[in-house]
Amino acid sequence: MGQHTLLICRSQTEAVGVYHHLKRMGIHSEVTQPPRRLRTESCGWAVRVHAGQSGEALRQLRLAGISPCRVLEETGGGI
């Protein structure tokens, strides 16, 4: 497994919205739940993006006025 970036979202609805926005921009991603130790009540869902596309993904989201709760780097061994 390669390196990925987790864009932590405030809700499942927000994560799905981020996923669809990135898909329209040609950026592959997937909705997932972050590791339990990193979750809070307000941040239980995430969008996983390949690390090589994370900069562009964040730029596109910023242009759309979307700001993830947190951004975490994920490697093959976990976060």
PyMOL Python script that loads the backbone (N, CA, C, O; Angstrom):
from pymol import cmd

cmd.read_pdbstr("""\
ATOM      1  N   MET A   1       0.844  -1.173   0.000  1.00  0.00           N
ATOM      2  CA  MET A   1       0.000   0.000   0.000  1.00  0.00           C
ATOM      3  C   MET A   1       0.894   1.242   0.000  1.00  0.00           C
ATOM      4  O   MET A   1       1.862   1.318   0.756  1.00  0.00           O
ATOM      5  N   GLY A   2       0.564   2.203  -0.845  1.00  0.00           N
ATOM      6  CA  GLY A   2       1.356   3.421  -0.926  1.00  0.00           C
ATOM      7  C   GLY A   2       0.971   4.416   0.139  1.00  0.00           C
ATOM      8  O   GLY A   2       0.225   4.102   1.067  1.00  0.00           O
ATOM      9  N   GLN A   3       1.490   5.622  -0.005  1.00  0.00           N
ATOM     10  CA  GLN A   3       1.168   6.662   0.958  1.00  0.00           C
ATOM     11  C   GLN A   3      -0.117   7.367   0.539  1.00  0.00           C
ATOM     12  O   GLN A   3      -0.376   7.576  -0.646  1.00  0.00           O
ATOM     13  N   HIS A   4      -0.907   7.725   1.533  1.00  0.00           N
ATOM     14  CA  HIS A   4      -2.166   8.416   1.307  1.00  0.00           C
ATOM     15  C   HIS A   4      -2.296   9.566   2.302  1.00  0.00           C
ATOM     16  O   HIS A   4      -1.580   9.643   3.301  1.00  0.00           O
ATOM     17  N   THR A   5      -3.219  10.436   1.997  1.00  0.00           N
ATOM     18  CA  THR A   5      -3.575  11.524   2.900  1.00  0.00           C
ATOM     19  C   THR A   5      -5.032  11.361   3.254  1.00  0.00           C
ATOM     20  O   THR A   5      -5.869  11.124   2.382  1.00  0.00           O
ATOM     21  N   LEU A   6      -5.339  11.489   4.539  1.00  0.00           N
ATOM     22  CA  LEU A   6      -6.727  11.443   4.994  1.00  0.00           C
ATOM     23  C   LEU A   6      -7.213  12.864   5.211  1.00  0.00           C
ATOM     24  O   LEU A   6      -6.608  13.631   5.960  1.00  0.00           O
ATOM     25  N   LEU A   7      -8.300  13.205   4.558  1.00  0.00           N
ATOM     26  CA  LEU A   7      -8.960  14.489   4.766  1.00  0.00           C
ATOM     27  C   LEU A   7     -10.112  14.216   5.717  1.00  0.00           C
ATOM     28  O   LEU A   7     -11.153  13.701   5.309  1.00  0.00           O
ATOM     29  N   ILE A   8      -9.926  14.559   6.980  1.00  0.00           N
ATOM     30  CA  ILE A   8     -10.916  14.265   8.009  1.00  0.00           C
ATOM     31  C   ILE A   8     -12.073  15.259   7.875  1.00  0.00           C
ATOM     32  O   ILE A   8     -11.865  16.471   7.824  1.00  0.00           O
ATOM     33  N   CYS A   9     -13.292  14.723   7.818  1.00  0.00           N
ATOM     34  CA  CYS A   9     -14.484  15.551   7.621  1.00  0.00           C
ATOM     35  C   CYS A   9     -15.348  15.559   8.877  1.00  0.00           C
ATOM     36  O   CYS A   9     -15.193  14.714   9.759  1.00  0.00           O
ATOM     37  N   ARG A  10     -16.249  16.516   8.942  1.00  0.00           N
ATOM     38  CA  ARG A  10     -17.101  16.687  10.115  1.00  0.00           C
ATOM     39  C   ARG A  10     -18.265  15.702  10.162  1.00  0.00           C
ATOM     40  O   ARG A  10     -18.841  15.469  11.225  1.00  0.00           O
ATOM     41  N   SER A  11     -18.611  15.124   9.013  1.00  0.00           N
ATOM     42  CA  SER A  11     -19.736  14.187   8.967  1.00  0.00           C
ATOM     43  C   SER A  11     -19.603  13.296   7.741  1.00  0.00           C
ATOM     44  O   SER A  11     -18.781  13.550   6.861  1.00  0.00           O
ATOM     45  N   GLN A  12     -20.412  12.258   7.694  1.00  0.00           N
ATOM     46  CA  GLN A  12     -20.424  11.384   6.535  1.00  0.00           C
ATOM     47  C   GLN A  12     -20.927  12.156   5.312  1.00  0.00           C
ATOM     48  O   GLN A  12     -20.419  11.966   4.206  1.00  0.00           O
ATOM     49  N   THR A  13     -21.912  13.015   5.505  1.00  0.00           N
ATOM     50  CA  THR A  13     -22.447  13.823   4.412  1.00  0.00           C
ATOM     51  C   THR A  13     -21.368  14.720   3.819  1.00  0.00           C
ATOM     52  O   THR A  13     -21.260  14.837   2.598  1.00  0.00           O
ATOM     53  N   GLU A  14     -20.571  15.352   4.671  1.00  0.00           N
ATOM     54  CA  GLU A  14     -19.489  16.203   4.182  1.00  0.00           C
ATOM     55  C   GLU A  14     -18.444  15.367   3.438  1.00  0.00           C
ATOM     56  O   GLU A  14     -17.950  15.791   2.394  1.00  0.00           O
ATOM     57  N   ALA A  15     -18.103  14.193   3.960  1.00  0.00           N
ATOM     58  CA  ALA A  15     -17.118  13.328   3.310  1.00  0.00           C
ATOM     59  C   ALA A  15     -17.598  12.916   1.919  1.00  0.00           C
ATOM     60  O   ALA A  15     -16.813  12.913   0.971  1.00  0.00           O
ATOM     61  N   VAL A  16     -18.865  12.573   1.792  1.00  0.00           N
ATOM     62  CA  VAL A  16     -19.410  12.193   0.488  1.00  0.00           C
ATOM     63  C   VAL A  16     -19.381  13.391  -0.460  1.00  0.00           C
ATOM     64  O   VAL A  16     -19.084  13.233  -1.645  1.00  0.00           O
ATOM     65  N   GLY A  17     -19.682  14.575   0.044  1.00  0.00           N
ATOM     66  CA  GLY A  17     -19.616  15.785  -0.775  1.00  0.00           C
ATOM     67  C   GLY A  17     -18.198  16.056  -1.256  1.00  0.00           C
ATOM     68  O   GLY A  17     -17.994  16.403  -2.419  1.00  0.00           O
ATOM     69  N   VAL A  18     -17.219  15.903  -0.375  1.00  0.00           N
ATOM     70  CA  VAL A  18     -15.809  16.084  -0.743  1.00  0.00           C
ATOM     71  C   VAL A  18     -15.428  15.059  -1.814  1.00  0.00           C
ATOM     72  O   VAL A  18     -14.774  15.395  -2.801  1.00  0.00           O
ATOM     73  N   TYR A  19     -15.843  13.806  -1.609  1.00  0.00           N
ATOM     74  CA  TYR A  19     -15.565  12.742  -2.570  1.00  0.00           C
ATOM     75  C   TYR A  19     -16.096  13.120  -3.956  1.00  0.00           C
ATOM     76  O   TYR A  19     -15.371  13.022  -4.946  1.00  0.00           O
ATOM     77  N   HIS A  20     -17.350  13.549  -4.027  1.00  0.00           N
ATOM     78  CA  HIS A  20     -17.959  13.896  -5.321  1.00  0.00           C
ATOM     79  C   HIS A  20     -17.280  15.116  -5.950  1.00  0.00           C
ATOM     80  O   HIS A  20     -17.095  15.163  -7.166  1.00  0.00           O
ATOM     81  N   HIS A  21     -16.918  16.078  -5.147  1.00  0.00           N
ATOM     82  CA  HIS A  21     -16.229  17.260  -5.679  1.00  0.00           C
ATOM     83  C   HIS A  21     -14.881  16.859  -6.281  1.00  0.00           C
ATOM     84  O   HIS A  21     -14.534  17.294  -7.379  1.00  0.00           O
ATOM     85  N   LEU A  22     -14.125  16.031  -5.559  1.00  0.00           N
ATOM     86  CA  LEU A  22     -12.824  15.593  -6.069  1.00  0.00           C
ATOM     87  C   LEU A  22     -12.989  14.744  -7.334  1.00  0.00           C
ATOM     88  O   LEU A  22     -12.183  14.845  -8.259  1.00  0.00           O
ATOM     89  N   LYS A  23     -14.021  13.917  -7.375  1.00  0.00           N
ATOM     90  CA  LYS A  23     -14.282  13.090  -8.550  1.00  0.00           C
ATOM     91  C   LYS A  23     -14.521  13.966  -9.780  1.00  0.00           C
ATOM     92  O   LYS A  23     -14.011  13.678 -10.862  1.00  0.00           O
ATOM     93  N   ARG A  24     -15.298  15.037  -9.606  1.00  0.00           N
ATOM     94  CA  ARG A  24     -15.551  15.965 -10.718  1.00  0.00           C
ATOM     95  C   ARG A  24     -14.256  16.634 -11.185  1.00  0.00           C
ATOM     96  O   ARG A  24     -14.136  16.998 -12.354  1.00  0.00           O
ATOM     97  N   MET A  25     -13.298  16.796 -10.289  1.00  0.00           N
ATOM     98  CA  MET A  25     -12.017  17.415 -10.624  1.00  0.00           C
ATOM     99  C   MET A  25     -11.004  16.398 -11.153  1.00  0.00           C
ATOM    100  O   MET A  25      -9.869  16.763 -11.459  1.00  0.00           O
ATOM    101  N   GLY A  26     -11.403  15.124 -11.265  1.00  0.00           N
ATOM    102  CA  GLY A  26     -10.518  14.091 -11.786  1.00  0.00           C
ATOM    103  C   GLY A  26      -9.544  13.532 -10.771  1.00  0.00           C
ATOM    104  O   GLY A  26      -8.529  12.940 -11.139  1.00  0.00           O
ATOM    105  N   ILE A  27      -9.845  13.714  -9.496  1.00  0.00           N
ATOM    106  CA  ILE A  27      -8.961  13.228  -8.427  1.00  0.00           C
ATOM    107  C   ILE A  27      -9.610  12.007  -7.784  1.00  0.00           C
ATOM    108  O   ILE A  27     -10.700  12.096  -7.220  1.00  0.00           O
ATOM    109  N   HIS A  28      -8.925  10.859  -7.874  1.00  0.00           N
ATOM    110  CA  HIS A  28      -9.445   9.617  -7.293  1.00  0.00           C
ATOM    111  C   HIS A  28      -9.373   9.696  -5.769  1.00  0.00           C
ATOM    112  O   HIS A  28      -8.360  10.105  -5.203  1.00  0.00           O
ATOM    113  N   SER A  29     -10.458   9.300  -5.121  1.00  0.00           N
ATOM    114  CA  SER A  29     -10.486   9.278  -3.657  1.00  0.00           C
ATOM    115  C   SER A  29     -11.490   8.227  -3.210  1.00  0.00           C
ATOM    116  O   SER A  29     -12.204   7.646  -4.027  1.00  0.00           O
ATOM    117  N   GLU A  30     -11.537   7.992  -1.903  1.00  0.00           N
ATOM    118  CA  GLU A  30     -12.530   7.076  -1.350  1.00  0.00           C
ATOM    119  C   GLU A  30     -12.935   7.545   0.045  1.00  0.00           C
ATOM    120  O   GLU A  30     -12.126   8.077   0.806  1.00  0.00           O
ATOM    121  N   VAL A  31     -14.209   7.331   0.353  1.00  0.00           N
ATOM    122  CA  VAL A  31     -14.730   7.683   1.678  1.00  0.00           C
ATOM    123  C   VAL A  31     -14.405   6.529   2.617  1.00  0.00           C
ATOM    124  O   VAL A  31     -14.605   5.363   2.276  1.00  0.00           O
ATOM    125  N   THR A  32     -13.910   6.858   3.789  1.00  0.00           N
ATOM    126  CA  THR A  32     -13.521   5.840   4.763  1.00  0.00           C
ATOM    127  C   THR A  32     -13.685   6.417   6.169  1.00  0.00           C
ATOM    128  O   THR A  32     -13.937   7.610   6.338  1.00  0.00           O
ATOM    129  N   GLN A  33     -13.542   5.573   7.150  1.00  0.00           N
ATOM    130  CA  GLN A  33     -13.519   6.061   8.528  1.00  0.00           C
ATOM    131  C   GLN A  33     -12.064   6.095   8.983  1.00  0.00           C
ATOM    132  O   GLN A  33     -11.311   5.153   8.736  1.00  0.00           O
ATOM    133  N   PRO A  34     -11.667   7.186   9.651  1.00  0.00           N
ATOM    134  CA  PRO A  34     -10.292   7.242  10.155  1.00  0.00           C
ATOM    135  C   PRO A  34     -10.121   6.262  11.308  1.00  0.00           C
ATOM    136  O   PRO A  34     -11.108   5.798  11.880  1.00  0.00           O
ATOM    137  N   PRO A  35      -8.876   5.943  11.653  1.00  0.00           N
ATOM    138  CA  PRO A  35      -8.651   5.050  12.797  1.00  0.00           C
ATOM    139  C   PRO A  35      -9.381   5.575  14.044  1.00  0.00           C
ATOM    140  O   PRO A  35      -9.458   6.782  14.270  1.00  0.00           O
ATOM    141  N   ARG A  36      -9.897   4.672  14.822  1.00  0.00           N
ATOM    142  CA  ARG A  36     -10.708   5.027  15.999  1.00  0.00           C
ATOM    143  C   ARG A  36      -9.998   6.012  16.929  1.00  0.00           C
ATOM    144  O   ARG A  36     -10.634   6.911  17.479  1.00  0.00           O
ATOM    145  N   ARG A  37      -8.708   5.851  17.103  1.00  0.00           N
ATOM    146  CA  ARG A  37      -7.980   6.727  18.037  1.00  0.00           C
ATOM    147  C   ARG A  37      -7.917   8.173  17.551  1.00  0.00           C
ATOM    148  O   ARG A  37      -7.633   9.077  18.337  1.00  0.00           O
ATOM    149  N   LEU A  38      -8.178   8.398  16.269  1.00  0.00           N
ATOM    150  CA  LEU A  38      -8.108   9.753  15.725  1.00  0.00           C
ATOM    151  C   LEU A  38      -9.477  10.405  15.576  1.00  0.00           C
ATOM    152  O   LEU A  38      -9.572  11.566  15.175  1.00  0.00           O
ATOM    153  N   ARG A  39     -10.532   9.670  15.895  1.00  0.00           N
ATOM    154  CA  ARG A  39     -11.884  10.200  15.729  1.00  0.00           C
ATOM    155  C   ARG A  39     -12.302  11.034  16.923  1.00  0.00           C
ATOM    156  O   ARG A  39     -11.883  10.796  18.056  1.00  0.00           O
ATOM    157  N   THR A  40     -13.128  12.006  16.640  1.00  0.00           N
ATOM    158  CA  THR A  40     -13.843  12.723  17.680  1.00  0.00           C
ATOM    159  C   THR A  40     -15.303  12.677  17.280  1.00  0.00           C
ATOM    160  O   THR A  40     -15.630  12.207  16.190  1.00  0.00           O
ATOM    161  N   GLU A  41     -16.174  13.149  18.127  1.00  0.00           N
ATOM    162  CA  GLU A  41     -17.598  13.134  17.784  1.00  0.00           C
ATOM    163  C   GLU A  41     -17.868  13.889  16.497  1.00  0.00           C
ATOM    164  O   GLU A  41     -18.736  13.496  15.717  1.00  0.00           O
ATOM    165  N   SER A  42     -17.131  14.971  16.263  1.00  0.00           N
ATOM    166  CA  SER A  42     -17.412  15.784  15.093  1.00  0.00           C
ATOM    167  C   SER A  42     -16.580  15.384  13.871  1.00  0.00           C
ATOM    168  O   SER A  42     -16.770  15.959  12.799  1.00  0.00           O
ATOM    169  N   CYS A  43     -15.681  14.433  13.995  1.00  0.00           N
ATOM    170  CA  CYS A  43     -14.811  14.062  12.872  1.00  0.00           C
ATOM    171  C   CYS A  43     -14.729  12.549  12.743  1.00  0.00           C
ATOM    172  O   CYS A  43     -13.685  11.962  13.027  1.00  0.00           O
ATOM    173  N   GLY A  44     -15.820  11.905  12.317  1.00  0.00           N
ATOM    174  CA  GLY A  44     -15.846  10.450  12.242  1.00  0.00           C
ATOM    175  C   GLY A  44     -15.714   9.875  10.858  1.00  0.00           C
ATOM    176  O   GLY A  44     -15.760   8.656  10.693  1.00  0.00           O
ATOM    177  N   TRP A  45     -15.547  10.730   9.841  1.00  0.00           N
ATOM    178  CA  TRP A  45     -15.420  10.247   8.467  1.00  0.00           C
ATOM    179  C   TRP A  45     -14.280  10.962   7.775  1.00  0.00           C
ATOM    180  O   TRP A  45     -13.909  12.076   8.144  1.00  0.00           O
ATOM    181  N   ALA A  46     -13.725  10.304   6.759  1.00  0.00           N
ATOM    182  CA  ALA A  46     -12.590  10.885   6.052  1.00  0.00           C
ATOM    183  C   ALA A  46     -12.664  10.533   4.575  1.00  0.00           C
ATOM    184  O   ALA A  46     -13.399   9.637   4.162  1.00  0.00           O
ATOM    185  N   VAL A  47     -11.889  11.260   3.801  1.00  0.00           N
ATOM    186  CA  VAL A  47     -11.705  10.952   2.389  1.00  0.00           C
ATOM    187  C   VAL A  47     -10.219  10.670   2.203  1.00  0.00           C
ATOM    188  O   VAL A  47      -9.374  11.492   2.558  1.00  0.00           O
ATOM    189  N   ARG A  48      -9.907   9.505   1.644  1.00  0.00           N
ATOM    190  CA  ARG A  48      -8.518   9.093   1.426  1.00  0.00           C
ATOM    191  C   ARG A  48      -8.127   9.458  -0.002  1.00  0.00           C
ATOM    192  O   ARG A  48      -8.813   9.103  -0.960  1.00  0.00           O
ATOM    193  N   VAL A  49      -7.009  10.172  -0.124  1.00  0.00           N
ATOM    194  CA  VAL A  49      -6.481  10.607  -1.418  1.00  0.00           C
ATOM    195  C   VAL A  49      -5.029  10.149  -1.495  1.00  0.00           C
ATOM    196  O   VAL A  49      -4.320  10.173  -0.490  1.00  0.00           O
ATOM    197  N   HIS A  50      -4.583   9.734  -2.673  1.00  0.00           N
ATOM    198  CA  HIS A  50      -3.177   9.360  -2.843  1.00  0.00           C
ATOM    199  C   HIS A  50      -2.314  10.577  -2.507  1.00  0.00           C
ATOM    200  O   HIS A  50      -2.636  11.699  -2.896  1.00  0.00           O
ATOM    201  N   ALA A  51      -1.237  10.352  -1.797  1.00  0.00           N
ATOM    202  CA  ALA A  51      -0.380  11.453  -1.338  1.00  0.00           C
ATOM    203  C   ALA A  51       0.092  12.337  -2.488  1.00  0.00           C
ATOM    204  O   ALA A  51       0.257  13.544  -2.312  1.00  0.00           O
ATOM    205  N   GLY A  52       0.308  11.752  -3.655  1.00  0.00           N
ATOM    206  CA  GLY A  52       0.757  12.521  -4.800  1.00  0.00           C
ATOM    207  C   GLY A  52      -0.274  13.499  -5.325  1.00  0.00           C
ATOM    208  O   GLY A  52       0.066  14.437  -6.045  1.00  0.00           O
ATOM    209  N   GLN A  53      -1.540  13.284  -4.966  1.00  0.00           N
ATOM    210  CA  GLN A  53      -2.621  14.162  -5.405  1.00  0.00           C
ATOM    211  C   GLN A  53      -3.165  15.031  -4.276  1.00  0.00           C
ATOM    212  O   GLN A  53      -4.083  15.823  -4.494  1.00  0.00           O
ATOM    213  N   SER A  54      -2.616  14.894  -3.088  1.00  0.00           N
ATOM    214  CA  SER A  54      -3.186  15.596  -1.940  1.00  0.00           C
ATOM    215  C   SER A  54      -3.076  17.113  -2.064  1.00  0.00           C
ATOM    216  O   SER A  54      -4.006  17.827  -1.688  1.00  0.00           O
ATOM    217  N   GLY A  55      -1.962  17.614  -2.581  1.00  0.00           N
ATOM    218  CA  GLY A  55      -1.804  19.058  -2.738  1.00  0.00           C
ATOM    219  C   GLY A  55      -2.853  19.641  -3.672  1.00  0.00           C
ATOM    220  O   GLY A  55      -3.467  20.663  -3.366  1.00  0.00           O
ATOM    221  N   GLU A  56      -3.057  18.991  -4.810  1.00  0.00           N
ATOM    222  CA  GLU A  56      -4.072  19.447  -5.772  1.00  0.00           C
ATOM    223  C   GLU A  56      -5.473  19.298  -5.193  1.00  0.00           C
ATOM    224  O   GLU A  56      -6.325  20.163  -5.394  1.00  0.00           O
ATOM    225  N   ALA A  57      -5.714  18.197  -4.470  1.00  0.00           N
ATOM    226  CA  ALA A  57      -7.023  17.991  -3.851  1.00  0.00           C
ATOM    227  C   ALA A  57      -7.331  19.117  -2.867  1.00  0.00           C
ATOM    228  O   ALA A  57      -8.428  19.675  -2.877  1.00  0.00           O
ATOM    229  N   LEU A  58      -6.366  19.444  -2.024  1.00  0.00           N
ATOM    230  CA  LEU A  58      -6.579  20.516  -1.043  1.00  0.00           C
ATOM    231  C   LEU A  58      -6.757  21.865  -1.725  1.00  0.00           C
ATOM    232  O   LEU A  58      -7.547  22.692  -1.270  1.00  0.00           O
ATOM    233  N   ARG A  59      -6.038  22.091  -2.799  1.00  0.00           N
ATOM    234  CA  ARG A  59      -6.177  23.346  -3.547  1.00  0.00           C
ATOM    235  C   ARG A  59      -7.578  23.460  -4.143  1.00  0.00           C
ATOM    236  O   ARG A  59      -8.213  24.509  -4.045  1.00  0.00           O
ATOM    237  N   GLN A  60      -8.056  22.388  -4.755  1.00  0.00           N
ATOM    238  CA  GLN A  60      -9.398  22.397  -5.352  1.00  0.00           C
ATOM    239  C   GLN A  60     -10.479  22.596  -4.288  1.00  0.00           C
ATOM    240  O   GLN A  60     -11.450  23.321  -4.504  1.00  0.00           O
ATOM    241  N   LEU A  61     -10.298  21.947  -3.147  1.00  0.00           N
ATOM    242  CA  LEU A  61     -11.278  22.105  -2.065  1.00  0.00           C
ATOM    243  C   LEU A  61     -11.269  23.536  -1.534  1.00  0.00           C
ATOM    244  O   LEU A  61     -12.326  24.108  -1.263  1.00  0.00           O
ATOM    245  N   ARG A  62     -10.093  24.105  -1.386  1.00  0.00           N
ATOM    246  CA  ARG A  62      -9.974  25.483  -0.891  1.00  0.00           C
ATOM    247  C   ARG A  62     -10.670  26.452  -1.855  1.00  0.00           C
ATOM    248  O   ARG A  62     -11.358  27.376  -1.423  1.00  0.00           O
ATOM    249  N   LEU A  63     -10.486  26.234  -3.166  1.00  0.00           N
ATOM    250  CA  LEU A  63     -11.138  27.074  -4.175  1.00  0.00           C
ATOM    251  C   LEU A  63     -12.665  26.976  -4.092  1.00  0.00           C
ATOM    252  O   LEU A  63     -13.379  27.930  -4.403  1.00  0.00           O
ATOM    253  N   ALA A  64     -13.146  25.812  -3.670  1.00  0.00           N
ATOM    254  CA  ALA A  64     -14.591  25.593  -3.539  1.00  0.00           C
ATOM    255  C   ALA A  64     -15.117  26.027  -2.169  1.00  0.00           C
ATOM    256  O   ALA A  64     -16.315  25.927  -1.903  1.00  0.00           O
ATOM    257  N   GLY A  65     -14.224  26.507  -1.304  1.00  0.00           N
ATOM    258  CA  GLY A  65     -14.639  26.931   0.029  1.00  0.00           C
ATOM    259  C   GLY A  65     -14.861  25.789   0.999  1.00  0.00           C
ATOM    260  O   GLY A  65     -15.577  25.938   1.989  1.00  0.00           O
ATOM    261  N   ILE A  66     -14.246  24.643   0.715  1.00  0.00           N
ATOM    262  CA  ILE A  66     -14.391  23.460   1.569  1.00  0.00           C
ATOM    263  C   ILE A  66     -13.101  23.273   2.354  1.00  0.00           C
ATOM    264  O   ILE A  66     -12.012  23.259   1.780  1.00  0.00           O
ATOM    265  N   SER A  67     -13.228  23.130   3.663  1.00  0.00           N
ATOM    266  CA  SER A  67     -12.058  22.970   4.514  1.00  0.00           C
ATOM    267  C   SER A  67     -12.220  21.726   5.398  1.00  0.00           C
ATOM    268  O   SER A  67     -13.100  21.688   6.258  1.00  0.00           O
ATOM    269  N   PRO A  68     -11.367  20.701   5.186  1.00  0.00           N
ATOM    270  CA  PRO A  68     -11.471  19.518   6.049  1.00  0.00           C
ATOM    271  C   PRO A  68     -11.169  19.864   7.506  1.00  0.00           C
ATOM    272  O   PRO A  68     -10.465  20.831   7.797  1.00  0.00           O
ATOM    273  N   CYS A  69     -11.710  19.062   8.406  1.00  0.00           N
ATOM    274  CA  CYS A  69     -11.494  19.233   9.841  1.00  0.00           C
ATOM    275  C   CYS A  69      -9.997  19.107  10.170  1.00  0.00           C
ATOM    276  O   CYS A  69      -9.447  19.905  10.929  1.00  0.00           O
ATOM    277  N   ARG A  70      -9.355  18.091   9.585  1.00  0.00           N
ATOM    278  CA  ARG A  70      -7.915  17.851   9.756  1.00  0.00           C
ATOM    279  C   ARG A  70      -7.380  17.170   8.509  1.00  0.00           C
ATOM    280  O   ARG A  70      -8.139  16.603   7.723  1.00  0.00           O
ATOM    281  N   VAL A  71      -6.084  17.231   8.336  1.00  0.00           N
ATOM    282  CA  VAL A  71      -5.401  16.553   7.233  1.00  0.00           C
ATOM    283  C   VAL A  71      -4.287  15.713   7.855  1.00  0.00           C
ATOM    284  O   VAL A  71      -3.419  16.232   8.557  1.00  0.00           O
ATOM    285  N   LEU A  72      -4.324  14.405   7.586  1.00  0.00           N
ATOM    286  CA  LEU A  72      -3.354  13.489   8.185  1.00  0.00           C
ATOM    287  C   LEU A  72      -2.661  12.673   7.105  1.00  0.00           C
ATOM    288  O   LEU A  72      -3.308  12.200   6.171  1.00  0.00           O
ATOM    289  N   GLU A  73      -1.359  12.508   7.228  1.00  0.00           N
ATOM    290  CA  GLU A  73      -0.589  11.677   6.307  1.00  0.00           C
ATOM    291  C   GLU A  73      -0.694  10.232   6.764  1.00  0.00           C
ATOM    292  O   GLU A  73      -0.550   9.938   7.951  1.00  0.00           O
ATOM    293  N   GLU A  74      -0.944   9.338   5.829  1.00  0.00           N
ATOM    294  CA  GLU A  74      -1.093   7.910   6.108  1.00  0.00           C
ATOM    295  C   GLU A  74      -0.056   7.158   5.285  1.00  0.00           C
ATOM    296  O   GLU A  74       0.040   7.370   4.076  1.00  0.00           O
ATOM    297  N   THR A  75       0.717   6.287   5.917  1.00  0.00           N
ATOM    298  CA  THR A  75       1.698   5.477   5.193  1.00  0.00           C
ATOM    299  C   THR A  75       1.233   4.039   5.211  1.00  0.00           C
ATOM    300  O   THR A  75       0.206   3.731   5.817  1.00  0.00           O
ATOM    301  N   GLY A  76       1.958   3.161   4.565  1.00  0.00           N
ATOM    302  CA  GLY A  76       1.593   1.750   4.522  1.00  0.00           C
ATOM    303  C   GLY A  76       1.450   1.130   5.903  1.00  0.00           C
ATOM    304  O   GLY A  76       0.685   0.181   6.071  1.00  0.00           O
ATOM    305  N   GLY A  77       2.163   1.641   6.887  1.00  0.00           N
ATOM    306  CA  GLY A  77       2.084   1.114   8.243  1.00  0.00           C
ATOM    307  C   GLY A  77       1.032   1.794   9.091  1.00  0.00           C
ATOM    308  O   GLY A  77       0.929   1.506  10.283  1.00  0.00           O
ATOM    309  N   GLY A  78       0.249   2.688   8.512  1.00  0.00           N
ATOM    310  CA  GLY A  78      -0.768   3.424   9.256  1.00  0.00           C
ATOM    311  C   GLY A  78      -0.342   4.859   9.458  1.00  0.00           C
ATOM    312  O   GLY A  78       0.632   5.331   8.871  1.00  0.00           O
ATOM    313  N   ILE A  79      -1.089   5.536  10.297  1.00  0.00           N
ATOM    314  CA  ILE A  79      -0.843   6.960  10.532  1.00  0.00           C
ATOM    315  C   ILE A  79       0.096   7.128  11.703  1.00  0.00           C
ATOM    316  O   ILE A  79       0.432   8.255  12.067  1.00  0.00           O
TER     317      ILE A  79
END
""", "prot")
cmd.dss("prot")
cmd.show_as("cartoon", "prot")
cmd.util.cbc("prot")
cmd.orient("prot")
